[in-house]
Every structure is written in C-alpha cells, then in structure tokens.
C-alpha cells in the first residue's frame, strides 16, 4: 500500500537493508560525503538500494527499483576525511523515476507498507519460529556456541524482516524477500529458505564438532 511520494537521495550498495535493521556505513567518496552532509541538514533520511549492475565505487550503479528508506542515527567523523555512519531501516519504497545521477543519485519514490494481512495462524508462526531457532543454533554451532531458544520479534511483519536479515543467503535472494508485498508471503518464502539453509549447514556443523572432539 503506497503512502506518499517524495524525492530522496539514493545510496546504491551491495547489500539489502530491511525495515528495523541497522547498517554501518563507511563514507569516503566526495559525492557521498556531500550527500550525507545534505541529509544531515535535512531529515537525515536517504534510500538504500541493492545494486543490480555496476559497483559501489566509481560510475553510478544501476539499482533495483525497490529499496528501504534509511535514517541516520549516528555519525563519527575520522581522520582522512572519512565518516562512519550508522543507519536504521524505516519504510520500503519503489523508485518511480531517477531524477539525478550526479554528483550522487536521487529519485522520486513511492513509500509503502506491507499489505494488511489476516492474522498468521499460530501453528504457522510456531513452525517459522522453530525453524529460526534451529537455523540460529546451526549458525552458532559453526562457532562452537549454542542457544536454547533464539530471541526474535513476535509480530509477523517484524519477524519477517528479522529473518530476512538473519539468513545467510545471496543478495538477490534477500532482494526478493524485500519485494514481497506482505508479511505472510515473506514468512512462507523464508520458511522454505530456513529449511534449505539448515539442511546445508547441518553437515558443516557436524564436521566442526568432529574436529573439536579430535583436538580434545
């Protein structure tokens, strides 16, 4: 559901930012330092969009059309005129028109929220939460850790974005999750991904455990 149309600066990156997630950025190119200065003089918001083609440095990259509005929450200025910036993802948006390419990209965008969902059935939510805990245990197992139960959001929309950020998958797969129009369809896709990734992680964790036992 579209909320409003506005023009925002665009920061194309090789990563996907989800609503509610945090992202640290190191800013050193002059064009992006200029962009951040203008953002800080305004509402401290800009768009983060995954690069479809091109690179983060150099000529303007071609972004995907769906991204996330980011709000600057912390700025640290370092020597050599570099900035470390921490941002938090807010609303998703869709680019309707690229309005500026130099010195940095800007675009007209439509801000929107997930479509209203009927309540996700408790049994479906429990299946997703169990899958998250199982997957998280495997991730920790690769580092020798363990947890009884993963801590995660309760609401379907927040949970769907939490899982999207947790999954160790390719950027284009994360982009597909960002583009899902509702929490229920996103959770359905994520349940399949959690099971797929857990199946691949299981043998790796078992191998790490065998190494550990042999060293003891």
C-alpha positions as CSV (number, residue, x, y, z in Angstrom):
1,X,0.0,0.0,0.0
2,X,1.6,3.3,-1.2
3,X,1.7,6.0,1.5
4,X,3.4,9.0,-0.1
5,X,5.6,10.2,-3.0
6,X,8.8,12.1,-2.3
7,X,12.3,12.7,-3.7
8,X,15.2,11.2,-1.8
9,X,19.0,10.7,-2.3
10,X,19.8,7.1,-3.2
11,X,22.8,5.2,-2.0
12,X,23.3,2.0,-4.1
13,X,25.1,-0.7,-2.2
14,X,25.9,-4.4,-2.5
15,X,23.6,-5.2,0.4
16,X,19.9,-5.1,1.2
17,X,18.6,-3.1,4.2
18,X,15.4,-4.2,5.8
19,X,13.0,-2.1,7.9
20,X,14.0,-2.2,11.5
21,X,17.6,-3.4,10.7
22,X,20.8,-1.4,11.4
23,X,23.6,-0.9,8.9
24,X,27.1,0.6,9.4
25,X,28.5,2.6,6.5
26,X,31.9,4.0,5.8
27,X,31.7,7.1,3.6
28,X,34.8,8.3,1.8
29,X,33.8,9.3,-1.7
30,X,33.2,13.0,-2.1
31,X,29.8,12.6,-3.7
32,X,28.5,10.6,-0.7
33,X,30.1,12.9,1.8
34,X,28.2,15.7,0.1
35,X,25.0,13.6,0.1
36,X,25.4,12.8,3.9
37,X,26.0,16.5,4.7
38,X,22.8,17.5,2.9
39,X,20.9,14.7,4.6
40,X,22.1,15.8,8.0
41,X,21.0,19.4,7.2
42,X,17.5,18.0,6.4
43,X,15.6,15.0,7.8
44,X,18.6,12.6,7.9
45,X,17.0,10.1,5.5
46,X,18.1,8.6,2.2
47,X,17.4,5.4,0.3
48,X,19.5,2.3,0.4
49,X,19.0,0.1,-2.7
50,X,20.8,-3.1,-3.8
51,X,23.0,-2.7,-6.9
52,X,21.6,-4.5,-9.9
53,X,24.6,-3.8,-12.1
54,X,27.8,-1.7,-11.6
55,X,29.8,-1.1,-8.4
56,X,29.7,0.9,-5.3
57,X,32.7,3.0,-6.2
58,X,33.1,4.9,-9.4
59,X,30.5,5.4,-12.1
60,X,26.8,5.5,-11.0
61,X,25.5,2.0,-10.5
62,X,22.1,0.7,-11.7
63,X,19.9,-0.1,-8.6
64,X,16.9,-2.4,-8.2
65,X,13.7,-0.5,-8.1
66,X,12.7,-1.5,-4.5
67,X,14.7,-0.3,-1.5
68,X,14.4,0.9,2.1
69,X,14.4,4.4,3.5
70,X,17.3,4.7,5.9
71,X,17.6,7.2,8.8
72,X,21.0,8.3,10.1
73,X,21.2,7.6,13.8
74,X,24.9,8.1,14.5
75,X,27.8,9.9,12.8
76,X,31.5,9.5,13.6
77,X,34.0,11.7,11.7
78,X,37.5,10.3,11.4
79,X,40.9,11.5,10.1
80,X,41.5,11.4,6.4
81,X,38.0,13.0,6.0
82,X,36.1,9.7,6.4
83,X,32.8,9.2,8.1
84,X,31.4,6.2,9.8
85,X,27.6,6.3,9.8
86,X,25.0,4.1,11.4
87,X,21.6,4.0,9.9
88,X,18.3,2.2,10.7
89,X,15.9,0.9,8.1
90,X,12.4,2.5,8.1
91,X,9.9,2.1,5.3
92,X,10.2,0.3,2.0
93,X,9.9,2.2,-1.3
94,X,9.7,1.8,-5.0
95,X,11.7,4.0,-7.4
96,X,9.4,5.6,-10.0
97,X,11.9,7.9,-11.6
98,X,15.7,8.6,-11.4
99,X,15.8,12.4,-11.2
100,X,19.5,12.9,-10.7
101,X,22.7,11.0,-11.3
102,X,25.5,13.4,-10.4
103,X,27.1,14.2,-8.1
104,X,25.0,11.4,-6.4
105,X,21.8,9.6,-7.4
106,X,18.4,10.9,-6.4
107,X,15.0,9.6,-7.3
108,X,11.3,10.1,-7.0
109,X,9.9,7.2,-4.9
110,X,6.7,5.8,-3.5
111,X,6.9,4.9,0.1
112,X,4.7,2.0,1.1
113,X,4.0,-0.5,3.8
114,X,3.2,-4.2,3.7
115,X,-0.4,-5.0,2.6
116,X,-2.7,-5.6,5.5
117,X,-2.6,-9.3,6.5
118,X,-5.1,-11.5,8.2
119,X,-3.5,-12.9,11.3
120,X,-1.0,-15.6,10.5
121,X,-2.2,-18.9,12.0
122,X,-0.5,-19.7,15.4
123,X,0.7,-23.1,14.1
124,X,2.3,-21.4,11.1
125,X,4.0,-18.9,13.3
126,X,5.3,-21.6,15.6
127,X,6.7,-23.5,12.6
128,X,8.6,-20.4,11.5
129,X,9.9,-19.7,15.0
130,X,11.0,-23.3,15.4
131,X,12.8,-23.1,12.1
132,X,14.5,-19.8,13.1
133,X,15.8,-21.4,16.3
134,X,17.1,-24.4,14.5
135,X,18.8,-22.3,11.9
136,X,20.3,-20.0,14.5
137,X,21.6,-22.9,16.5
138,X,23.4,-24.1,13.4
139,X,25.0,-20.7,12.8
140,X,26.2,-20.6,16.4
141,X,27.3,-24.2,16.1
142,X,29.8,-23.2,13.5
143,X,31.5,-21.0,16.1
144,X,31.1,-23.5,18.9
145,X,28.1,-21.9,20.5
146,X,24.6,-23.0,21.4
147,X,21.3,-21.4,22.5
148,X,18.1,-22.9,23.8
149,X,15.8,-20.6,22.0
150,X,16.5,-17.7,19.6
151,X,15.2,-14.3,20.6
152,X,13.0,-12.9,17.9
153,X,10.2,-10.4,17.3
154,X,6.6,-11.6,17.9
155,X,4.7,-9.6,15.2
156,X,4.6,-11.2,11.7
157,X,5.9,-8.2,9.9
158,X,8.8,-7.5,12.3
159,X,9.6,-11.3,12.4
160,X,9.7,-11.5,8.6
161,X,12.3,-8.7,8.4
162,X,14.3,-10.2,11.3
163,X,14.5,-13.5,9.4
164,X,15.4,-11.8,6.2
165,X,18.4,-10.1,7.9
166,X,19.4,-13.3,9.7
167,X,19.5,-15.5,6.6
168,X,23.0,-16.0,5.1
169,X,21.9,-16.0,1.5
170,X,22.8,-14.3,-1.7
171,X,21.9,-10.6,-2.0
172,X,19.4,-11.2,-4.9
173,X,17.5,-13.6,-2.7
174,X,17.3,-11.0,0.1
175,X,16.1,-8.6,-2.6
176,X,13.3,-11.0,-3.5
177,X,12.2,-11.1,0.2
178,X,12.3,-7.3,0.4
179,X,10.0,-7.1,-2.6
180,X,7.3,-9.4,-1.1
181,X,4.2,-7.4,-0.6
182,X,3.0,-8.9,2.7
183,X,4.4,-10.4,5.8
184,X,2.6,-13.7,5.3
185,X,4.1,-14.3,1.8
186,X,7.5,-13.3,3.1
187,X,7.3,-15.7,6.0
188,X,6.2,-18.5,3.7
189,X,9.2,-18.0,1.5
190,X,11.5,-17.6,4.5
191,X,10.3,-20.9,6.0
192,X,11.5,-22.7,2.8
193,X,14.8,-20.8,2.8
194,X,15.4,-21.6,6.5
195,X,14.8,-25.3,5.9
196,X,17.0,-25.3,2.8
197,X,19.9,-23.5,4.5
198,X,19.6,-25.6,7.7
199,X,20.0,-28.7,5.5
200,X,23.2,-27.4,4.1
201,X,24.6,-26.2,7.5
202,X,24.0,-29.5,9.3
203,X,26.9,-31.4,7.8
204,X,29.2,-28.4,8.3
205,X,28.4,-28.2,12.0
206,X,28.8,-32.0,12.4
207,X,32.3,-31.7,10.7
208,X,33.3,-28.9,13.1
209,X,32.2,-30.9,16.1
210,X,34.3,-33.9,14.9
211,X,37.3,-31.6,14.6
212,X,36.7,-30.3,18.1
213,X,36.5,-33.8,19.6
214,X,39.7,-34.9,17.9
215,X,41.5,-31.9,19.4
216,X,40.4,-32.7,22.9
